């Protein structure tokens, strides 16, 4: 079970209560992994000019963790599409088995200088800002587990389609690692599932299986795994049937207050993150987590 995930010795996974029924699932959380060969592209973009739709496939083995290198490449890819007037829609999916994205790369936060942590956090902000305020129709084709930063990326999209596999999970589970999801993570989730559901989800660090995620509105549609991408393409057709200008203005009206809140506080948010993540107590809990993994591997 989940051999592909378990075989990656550097993957951080953790038990977490997924529902009020006490069901327990093992899911990837923030990820520690060896550096990939930086020359191999971490995303693959396929743009069909006839439909105006691009498909962006994340391909950073083993679990598409959001490292500084990955985020930089991702943001450049999104920006290129945004600037192409012929590109009206973007579908984001994963080329890695069983995982959409396992979230922020823990090695970007452990044992790093404050300057490096700040550079990393600015890249996380940039990814969110580019996606959340995109003029394109964005659809997340979630074909695997999507905890923490993977969940954040999914929530920035206009529409979310998830593979209906009970082994997969999605949610902002930062508190389980002793990390606090910042205000803009929280705002994004409140805008998606409402205040009370977000309050419980964040405080308990909940990960939801697909049916639970659908029930609370964290995802919009469940389909068999082999139909995720085709369903995303069908959904895109409906979204693109709406005149772009009307849809874009409406999207901006809904999201601008949330976007403005971060853009006017970016530097303070970076400083908050850096001072928090470099605390001895936080570094110690990250170290203990990594040591537990080493023991498990041994």
C-alpha positions as YAML, in Angstrom:
chain: A
units: angstrom
residues:
- id: 1
  name: UNK
  ca: [0.00, 0.00, 0.00]
- id: 2
  name: UNK
  ca: [1.35, 3.38, -1.04]
- id: 3
  name: UNK
  ca: [4.63, 1.71, -1.96]
- id: 4
  name: UNK
  ca: [5.58, 4.54, -4.29]
- id: 5
  name: UNK
  ca: [5.32, 7.01, -1.44]
- id: 6
  name: UNK
  ca: [6.98, 4.81, 1.14]
- id: 7
  name: UNK
  ca: [9.88, 3.92, -1.11]
- id: 8
  name: UNK
  ca: [10.98, 7.52, -1.10]
- id: 9
  name: UNK
  ca: [13.02, 7.53, 2.08]
- id: 10
  name: UNK
  ca: [13.06, 11.31, 2.30]
- id: 11
  name: UNK
  ca: [9.30, 11.77, 2.13]
- id: 12
  name: UNK
  ca: [7.74, 13.14, 5.26]
- id: 13
  name: UNK
  ca: [4.46, 11.44, 5.89]
- id: 14
  name: UNK
  ca: [2.37, 11.53, 8.99]
- id: 15
  name: UNK
  ca: [-0.71, 10.07, 10.52]
- id: 16
  name: UNK
  ca: [-3.55, 12.46, 10.81]
- id: 17
  name: UNK
  ca: [-7.21, 12.24, 11.71]
- id: 18
  name: UNK
  ca: [-9.11, 12.71, 8.52]
- id: 19
  name: UNK
  ca: [-12.60, 12.96, 9.87]
- id: 20
  name: UNK
  ca: [-14.79, 13.03, 12.92]
- id: 21
  name: UNK
  ca: [-15.22, 9.28, 12.53]
- id: 22
  name: UNK
  ca: [-11.63, 8.83, 13.68]
- id: 23
  name: UNK
  ca: [-10.48, 7.34, 10.39]
- id: 24
  name: UNK
  ca: [-6.71, 7.54, 10.21]
- id: 25
  name: UNK
  ca: [-4.79, 7.95, 6.99]
- id: 26
  name: UNK
  ca: [-1.15, 8.27, 6.14]
- id: 27
  name: UNK
  ca: [-0.44, 11.19, 3.85]
- id: 28
  name: UNK
  ca: [2.52, 13.19, 2.70]
- id: 29
  name: UNK
  ca: [2.94, 16.51, 4.44]
- id: 30
  name: UNK
  ca: [5.77, 19.00, 4.02]
- id: 31
  name: UNK
  ca: [8.46, 17.23, 2.11]
- id: 32
  name: UNK
  ca: [12.16, 16.71, 2.57]
- id: 33
  name: UNK
  ca: [13.87, 15.39, -0.49]
- id: 34
  name: UNK
  ca: [17.27, 15.32, -2.09]
- id: 35
  name: UNK
  ca: [17.85, 18.06, -4.61]
- id: 36
  name: UNK
  ca: [16.76, 17.06, -8.07]
- id: 37
  name: UNK
  ca: [19.09, 17.61, -10.96]
- id: 38
  name: UNK
  ca: [18.31, 21.29, -11.48]
- id: 39
  name: UNK
  ca: [18.77, 20.98, -15.24]
- id: 40
  name: UNK
  ca: [15.74, 18.71, -15.69]
- id: 41
  name: UNK
  ca: [12.54, 20.76, -16.06]
- id: 42
  name: UNK
  ca: [10.24, 20.57, -13.04]
- id: 43
  name: UNK
  ca: [7.16, 21.47, -15.05]
- id: 44
  name: UNK
  ca: [5.98, 20.50, -18.51]
- id: 45
  name: UNK
  ca: [3.70, 22.94, -20.34]
- id: 46
  name: UNK
  ca: [1.60, 21.90, -23.31]
- id: 47
  name: UNK
  ca: [-0.31, 24.76, -24.96]
- id: 48
  name: UNK
  ca: [-2.99, 24.03, -27.55]
- id: 49
  name: UNK
  ca: [-3.43, 27.22, -29.58]
- id: 50
  name: UNK
  ca: [-6.60, 25.94, -31.23]
- id: 51
  name: UNK
  ca: [-8.43, 25.71, -27.88]
- id: 52
  name: UNK
  ca: [-6.49, 28.42, -26.03]
- id: 53
  name: UNK
  ca: [-5.91, 25.96, -23.18]
- id: 54
  name: UNK
  ca: [-2.56, 25.06, -21.60]
- id: 55
  name: UNK
  ca: [-1.92, 21.97, -19.48]
- id: 56
  name: UNK
  ca: [0.84, 22.35, -16.90]
- id: 57
  name: UNK
  ca: [2.17, 19.08, -15.52]
- id: 58
  name: UNK
  ca: [4.26, 19.17, -12.38]
- id: 59
  name: UNK
  ca: [7.15, 16.69, -12.70]
- id: 60
  name: UNK
  ca: [9.55, 17.17, -9.82]
- id: 61
  name: UNK
  ca: [10.18, 13.67, -8.40]
- id: 62
  name: UNK
  ca: [9.26, 12.17, -6.15]
- id: 63
  name: UNK
  ca: [6.34, 14.28, -4.91]
- id: 64
  name: UNK
  ca: [6.40, 17.74, -6.57]
- id: 65
  name: UNK
  ca: [7.58, 19.42, -3.39]
- id: 66
  name: UNK
  ca: [7.59, 23.19, -3.63]
- id: 67
  name: UNK
  ca: [11.28, 24.07, -3.48]
- id: 68
  name: UNK
  ca: [12.68, 27.46, -4.44]
- id: 69
  name: UNK
  ca: [13.83, 26.06, -7.80]
- id: 70
  name: UNK
  ca: [10.42, 24.51, -8.46]
- id: 71
  name: UNK
  ca: [8.50, 27.67, -7.49]
- id: 72
  name: UNK
  ca: [10.74, 29.87, -9.64]
- id: 73
  name: UNK
  ca: [10.21, 27.66, -12.69]
- id: 74
  name: UNK
  ca: [6.48, 27.38, -11.97]
- id: 75
  name: UNK
  ca: [6.03, 31.17, -11.71]
- id: 76
  name: UNK
  ca: [7.95, 31.78, -14.94]
- id: 77
  name: UNK
  ca: [5.73, 29.21, -16.69]
- id: 78
  name: UNK
  ca: [2.52, 30.82, -15.43]
- id: 79
  name: UNK
  ca: [3.74, 34.32, -16.32]
- id: 80
  name: UNK
  ca: [4.58, 33.29, -19.90]
- id: 81
  name: UNK
  ca: [1.06, 31.89, -20.35]
- id: 82
  name: UNK
  ca: [-0.50, 34.95, -18.72]
- id: 83
  name: UNK
  ca: [1.28, 37.21, -21.20]
- id: 84
  name: UNK
  ca: [0.17, 35.12, -24.19]
- id: 85
  name: UNK
  ca: [-3.12, 36.66, -25.31]
- id: 86
  name: UNK
  ca: [-4.03, 33.38, -27.01]
- id: 87
  name: UNK
  ca: [-3.98, 31.47, -23.71]
- id: 88
  name: UNK
  ca: [-7.36, 31.67, -21.97]
- id: 89
  name: UNK
  ca: [-7.26, 28.63, -19.70]
- id: 90
  name: UNK
  ca: [-4.77, 26.67, -17.59]
- id: 91
  name: UNK
  ca: [-5.16, 23.13, -16.24]
- id: 92
  name: UNK
  ca: [-2.67, 22.19, -13.50]
- id: 93
  name: UNK
  ca: [-1.97, 18.52, -12.83]
- id: 94
  name: UNK
  ca: [0.80, 16.12, -11.79]
- id: 95
  name: UNK
  ca: [2.99, 13.66, -13.64]
- id: 96
  name: UNK
  ca: [4.01, 11.98, -10.37]
- id: 97
  name: UNK
  ca: [2.10, 8.86, -9.26]
- id: 98
  name: UNK
  ca: [-0.31, 9.20, -6.32]
- id: 99
  name: UNK
  ca: [0.55, 12.81, -5.52]
- id: 100
  name: UNK
  ca: [-0.53, 16.20, -6.87]
- id: 101
  name: UNK
  ca: [1.94, 18.15, -4.73]
- id: 102
  name: UNK
  ca: [3.06, 17.27, -1.23]
- id: 103
  name: UNK
  ca: [3.57, 20.91, -0.30]
- id: 104
  name: UNK
  ca: [6.47, 23.10, 0.76]
- id: 105
  name: UNK
  ca: [9.93, 21.54, 0.70]
- id: 106
  name: UNK
  ca: [10.95, 21.23, 4.35]
- id: 107
  name: UNK
  ca: [14.64, 21.42, 3.41]
- id: 108
  name: UNK
  ca: [14.03, 25.03, 2.34]
- id: 109
  name: UNK
  ca: [13.09, 25.77, 5.96]
- id: 110
  name: UNK
  ca: [15.55, 23.66, 7.93]
- id: 111
  name: UNK
  ca: [19.05, 24.92, 8.72]
- id: 112
  name: UNK
  ca: [18.87, 27.75, 6.22]
- id: 113
  name: UNK
  ca: [19.98, 31.36, 6.66]
- id: 114
  name: UNK
  ca: [17.29, 33.99, 7.30]
- id: 115
  name: UNK
  ca: [18.11, 35.47, 3.86]
- id: 116
  name: UNK
  ca: [17.52, 32.16, 2.11]
- id: 117
  name: UNK
  ca: [14.29, 31.56, 4.08]
- id: 118
  name: UNK
  ca: [13.09, 35.01, 3.03]
- id: 119
  name: UNK
  ca: [13.89, 34.34, -0.63]
- id: 120
  name: UNK
  ca: [12.00, 31.06, -0.43]
- id: 121
  name: UNK
  ca: [8.96, 32.66, 1.22]
- id: 122
  name: UNK
  ca: [8.82, 35.43, -1.39]
- id: 123
  name: UNK
  ca: [8.63, 32.68, -4.05]
- id: 124
  name: UNK
  ca: [5.73, 31.00, -2.20]
- id: 125
  name: UNK
  ca: [3.92, 34.37, -2.08]
- id: 126
  name: UNK
  ca: [4.60, 34.89, -5.79]
- id: 127
  name: UNK
  ca: [3.14, 31.49, -6.75]
- id: 128
  name: UNK
  ca: [-0.05, 32.31, -4.83]
- id: 129
  name: UNK
  ca: [-0.35, 35.85, -6.19]
- id: 130
  name: UNK
  ca: [0.15, 34.75, -9.80]
- id: 131
  name: UNK
  ca: [-2.46, 32.00, -9.58]
- id: 132
  name: UNK
  ca: [-5.04, 33.66, -7.34]
- id: 133
  name: UNK
  ca: [-5.16, 36.82, -9.46]
- id: 134
  name: UNK
  ca: [-4.72, 35.14, -12.85]
- id: 135
  name: UNK
  ca: [-6.88, 36.35, -15.74]
- id: 136
  name: UNK
  ca: [-6.90, 32.82, -17.12]
- id: 137
  name: UNK
  ca: [-9.49, 30.23, -16.14]
- id: 138
  name: UNK
  ca: [-7.53, 27.92, -13.83]
- id: 139
  name: UNK
  ca: [-8.58, 24.34, -13.10]
- id: 140
  name: UNK
  ca: [-6.79, 22.01, -10.68]
- id: 141
  name: UNK
  ca: [-6.84, 18.42, -11.93]
- id: 142
  name: UNK
  ca: [-5.93, 16.82, -8.59]
- id: 143
  name: UNK
  ca: [-4.76, 13.30, -9.43]
- id: 144
  name: UNK
  ca: [-3.20, 12.46, -6.07]
- id: 145
  name: UNK
  ca: [-2.71, 13.63, -2.50]
- id: 146
  name: UNK
  ca: [-2.51, 17.38, -2.03]
- id: 147
  name: UNK
  ca: [-1.61, 18.40, 1.53]
- id: 148
  name: UNK
  ca: [-0.41, 21.79, 2.80]
- id: 149
  name: UNK
  ca: [1.12, 23.84, -0.05]
- id: 150
  name: UNK
  ca: [-0.45, 21.46, -2.57]
- id: 151
  name: UNK
  ca: [-3.85, 22.26, -1.10]
- id: 152
  name: UNK
  ca: [-3.05, 25.99, -1.25]
- id: 153
  name: UNK
  ca: [-2.15, 25.71, -4.94]
- id: 154
  name: UNK
  ca: [-5.41, 23.84, -5.62]
- id: 155
  name: UNK
  ca: [-7.49, 26.44, -3.77]
- id: 156
  name: UNK
  ca: [-6.10, 29.28, -5.91]
- id: 157
  name: UNK
  ca: [-7.78, 27.73, -8.94]
- id: 158
  name: UNK
  ca: [-11.26, 28.60, -10.19]
- id: 159
  name: UNK
  ca: [-12.38, 24.95, -10.15]
- id: 160
  name: UNK
  ca: [-11.08, 21.75, -8.54]
- id: 161
  name: UNK
  ca: [-11.56, 18.21, -9.84]
- id: 162
  name: UNK
  ca: [-10.15, 15.40, -7.70]
- id: 163
  name: UNK
  ca: [-9.53, 11.71, -8.32]
- id: 164
  name: UNK
  ca: [-12.04, 9.68, -6.33]
- id: 165
  name: UNK
  ca: [-9.52, 7.49, -4.52]
- id: 166
  name: UNK
  ca: [-10.05, 7.17, -0.74]
- id: 167
  name: UNK
  ca: [-6.29, 6.86, -0.21]
- id: 168
  name: UNK
  ca: [-5.76, 10.42, -1.42]
- id: 169
  name: UNK
  ca: [-6.10, 13.39, 0.90]
- id: 170
  name: UNK
  ca: [-6.20, 17.18, 0.76]
- id: 171
  name: UNK
  ca: [-6.04, 19.92, 3.40]
- id: 172
  name: UNK
  ca: [-3.92, 22.50, 5.19]
- id: 173
  name: UNK
  ca: [-2.29, 20.33, 7.87]
- id: 174
  name: UNK
  ca: [0.53, 22.69, 8.93]
- id: 175
  name: UNK
  ca: [-0.34, 22.71, 12.64]
- id: 176
  name: UNK
  ca: [0.48, 19.00, 12.87]
- id: 177
  name: UNK
  ca: [4.11, 19.91, 12.29]
- id: 178
  name: UNK
  ca: [3.99, 22.86, 14.66]
- id: 179
  name: UNK
  ca: [3.83, 25.35, 11.80]
- id: 180
  name: UNK
  ca: [1.16, 28.05, 11.52]
- id: 181
  name: UNK
  ca: [-0.57, 28.64, 8.18]
- id: 182
  name: UNK
  ca: [-0.21, 32.40, 7.45]
- id: 183
  name: UNK
  ca: [-3.18, 34.74, 7.07]
- id: 184
  name: UNK
  ca: [-3.38, 34.45, 3.28]
- id: 185
  name: UNK
  ca: [-3.50, 30.64, 3.44]
- id: 186
  name: UNK
  ca: [-6.33, 31.08, 5.96]
- id: 187
  name: UNK
  ca: [-8.12, 33.70, 3.83]
- id: 188
  name: UNK
  ca: [-7.95, 31.46, 0.76]
- id: 189
  name: UNK
  ca: [-9.54, 28.58, 2.67]
- id: 190
  name: UNK
  ca: [-12.22, 30.80, 4.25]
- id: 191
  name: UNK
  ca: [-13.10, 32.02, 0.74]
- id: 192
  name: UNK
  ca: [-13.39, 28.38, -0.36]
- id: 193
  name: UNK
  ca: [-15.16, 26.52, 2.47]
- id: 194
  name: UNK
  ca: [-16.31, 29.20, 4.94]
- id: 195
  name: UNK
  ca: [-15.15, 30.40, 8.34]
- id: 196
  name: UNK
  ca: [-16.20, 27.64, 10.73]
- id: 197
  name: UNK
  ca: [-14.98, 24.76, 8.55]
- id: 198
  name: UNK
  ca: [-11.65, 26.57, 8.07]
- id: 199
  name: UNK
  ca: [-11.34, 27.20, 11.81]
- id: 200
  name: UNK
  ca: [-11.60, 23.50, 12.61]
- id: 201
  name: UNK
  ca: [-9.55, 22.40, 9.61]
- id: 202
  name: UNK
  ca: [-6.64, 24.70, 10.45]
- id: 203
  name: UNK
  ca: [-6.59, 24.23, 14.22]
- id: 204
  name: UNK
  ca: [-6.69, 20.44, 13.91]
- id: 205
  name: UNK
  ca: [-4.54, 20.27, 10.78]
- id: 206
  name: UNK
  ca: [-7.17, 18.11, 9.09]
- id: 207
  name: UNK
  ca: [-6.62, 16.15, 5.91]
- id: 208
  name: UNK
  ca: [-9.81, 15.16, 4.09]
- id: 209
  name: UNK
  ca: [-10.34, 12.21, 1.82]
- id: 210
  name: UNK
  ca: [-11.98, 13.06, -1.55]
- id: 211
  name: UNK
  ca: [-15.59, 12.47, -0.47]
- id: 212
  name: UNK
  ca: [-15.09, 14.56, 2.68]
- id: 213
  name: UNK
  ca: [-13.40, 17.29, 0.62]
- id: 214
  name: UNK
  ca: [-16.37, 17.35, -1.77]
- id: 215
  name: UNK
  ca: [-18.82, 17.51, 1.13]
- id: 216
  name: UNK
  ca: [-17.23, 20.65, 2.60]
- id: 217
  name: UNK
  ca: [-16.66, 22.26, -0.81]
- id: 218
  name: UNK
  ca: [-12.87, 22.01, -0.76]
- id: 219
  name: UNK
  ca: [-13.13, 20.33, -4.17]
- id: 220
  name: UNK
  ca: [-15.95, 20.77, -6.70]
- id: 221
  name: UNK
  ca: [-16.11, 17.41, -8.44]
- id: 222
  name: UNK
  ca: [-14.91, 13.80, -7.98]
- id: 223
  name: UNK
  ca: [-14.23, 11.50, -10.93]
- id: 224
  name: UNK
  ca: [-12.40, 8.21, -11.46]
- id: 225
  name: UNK
  ca: [-8.65, 8.76, -11.61]
- id: 226
  name: UNK
  ca: [-8.35, 8.05, -15.34]
- id: 227
  name: UNK
  ca: [-10.99, 10.69, -16.11]
- id: 228
  name: UNK
  ca: [-9.53, 13.64, -14.16]
- id: 229
  name: UNK
  ca: [-7.84, 15.31, -17.12]
- id: 230
  name: UNK
  ca: [-10.66, 14.75, -19.64]
- id: 231
  name: UNK
  ca: [-13.18, 16.07, -17.11]
- id: 232
  name: UNK
  ca: [-11.00, 19.14, -16.56]
- id: 233
  name: UNK
  ca: [-10.97, 19.77, -20.32]
- id: 234
  name: UNK
  ca: [-14.79, 19.46, -20.43]
- id: 235
  name: UNK
  ca: [-15.20, 21.82, -17.48]
- id: 236
  name: UNK
  ca: [-12.83, 24.30, -19.14]
- id: 237
  name: UNK
  ca: [-15.12, 24.46, -22.18]
- id: 238
  name: UNK
  ca: [-18.00, 25.62, -19.96]
- id: 239
  name: UNK
  ca: [-15.87, 28.27, -18.25]
- id: 240
  name: UNK
  ca: [-14.52, 29.56, -21.56]
- id: 241
  name: UNK
  ca: [-18.06, 29.93, -22.93]
- id: 242
  name: UNK
  ca: [-18.39, 33.00, -20.68]
- id: 243
  name: UNK
  ca: [-17.06, 36.24, -22.20]
- id: 244
  name: UNK
  ca: [-13.54, 36.73, -20.82]
- id: 245
  name: UNK
  ca: [-13.93, 40.37, -19.74]
- id: 246
  name: UNK
  ca: [-17.07, 39.72, -17.70]
- id: 247
  name: UNK
  ca: [-15.58, 36.67, -16.02]
- id: 248
  name: UNK
  ca: [-12.24, 38.37, -15.32]
- id: 249
  name: UNK
  ca: [-13.83, 41.47, -13.76]
- id: 250
  name: UNK
  ca: [-16.09, 39.28, -11.63]
- id: 251
  name: UNK
  ca: [-13.14, 37.14, -10.50]
- id: 252
  name: UNK
  ca: [-11.19, 40.26, -9.58]
- id: 253
  name: UNK
  ca: [-14.15, 41.65, -7.66]
- id: 254
  name: UNK
  ca: [-14.34, 38.44, -5.62]
- id: 255
  name: UNK
  ca: [-10.60, 38.07, -4.99]
- id: 256
  name: UNK
  ca: [-9.06, 41.56, -5.02]
- id: 257
  name: UNK
  ca: [-9.54, 42.29, -1.28]
- id: 258
  name: UNK
  ca: [-7.70, 39.03, -0.41]
- id: 259
  name: UNK
  ca: [-4.93, 39.74, -2.92]
- id: 260
  name: UNK
  ca: [-4.52, 43.36, -1.77]
- id: 261
  name: UNK
  ca: [-4.16, 42.21, 1.83]
- id: 262
  name: UNK
  ca: [-0.99, 40.31, 0.95]
- id: 263
  name: UNK
  ca: [0.44, 42.75, -1.61]
- id: 264
  name: UNK
  ca: [0.27, 45.57, 0.95]
- id: 265
  name: UNK
  ca: [1.91, 43.39, 3.64]
- id: 266
  name: UNK
  ca: [4.45, 41.30, 1.70]
- id: 267
  name: UNK
  ca: [7.58, 42.42, 3.52]
- id: 268
  name: UNK
  ca: [5.98, 42.10, 6.95]
- id: 269
  name: UNK
  ca: [4.70, 38.62, 6.03]
- id: 270
  name: UNK
  ca: [8.20, 37.57, 4.95]
- id: 271
  name: UNK
  ca: [9.68, 38.89, 8.20]
- id: 272
  name: UNK
  ca: [7.01, 37.05, 10.22]
- id: 273
  name: UNK
  ca: [7.77, 33.80, 8.41]
- id: 274
  name: UNK
  ca: [11.54, 34.15, 8.77]
- id: 275
  name: UNK
  ca: [11.44, 35.03, 12.48]
- id: 276
  name: UNK
  ca: [9.04, 32.13, 13.13]
- id: 277
  name: UNK
  ca: [10.77, 29.44, 11.09]
- id: 278
  name: UNK
  ca: [14.27, 30.29, 12.36]
- id: 279
  name: UNK
  ca: [13.20, 30.02, 16.04]
- id: 280
  name: UNK
  ca: [15.20, 27.37, 17.87]
- id: 281
  name: UNK
  ca: [12.02, 25.60, 18.99]
- id: 282
  name: UNK
  ca: [10.68, 25.35, 15.42]
- id: 283
  name: UNK
  ca: [14.02, 24.23, 14.01]
- id: 284
  name: UNK
  ca: [14.18, 21.63, 16.79]
- id: 285
  name: UNK
  ca: [10.76, 20.22, 15.91]
- id: 286
  name: UNK
  ca: [11.76, 20.06, 12.23]
- id: 287
  name: UNK
  ca: [15.00, 18.29, 13.20]
- id: 288
  name: UNK
  ca: [13.11, 15.77, 15.36]
- id: 289
  name: UNK
  ca: [10.82, 15.09, 12.45]
- id: 290
  name: UNK
  ca: [13.75, 14.46, 10.12]
- id: 291
  name: UNK
  ca: [15.43, 12.21, 12.70]
- id: 292
  name: UNK
  ca: [12.22, 10.21, 13.13]
- id: 293
  name: UNK
  ca: [12.24, 9.68, 9.37]
- id: 294
  name: UNK
  ca: [15.83, 8.47, 9.42]
- id: 295
  name: UNK
  ca: [14.96, 5.94, 12.12]
- id: 296
  name: UNK
  ca: [11.95, 4.78, 10.16]
- id: 297
  name: UNK
  ca: [14.16, 4.36, 7.12]
- id: 298
  name: UNK
  ca: [16.76, 2.39, 9.11]
...
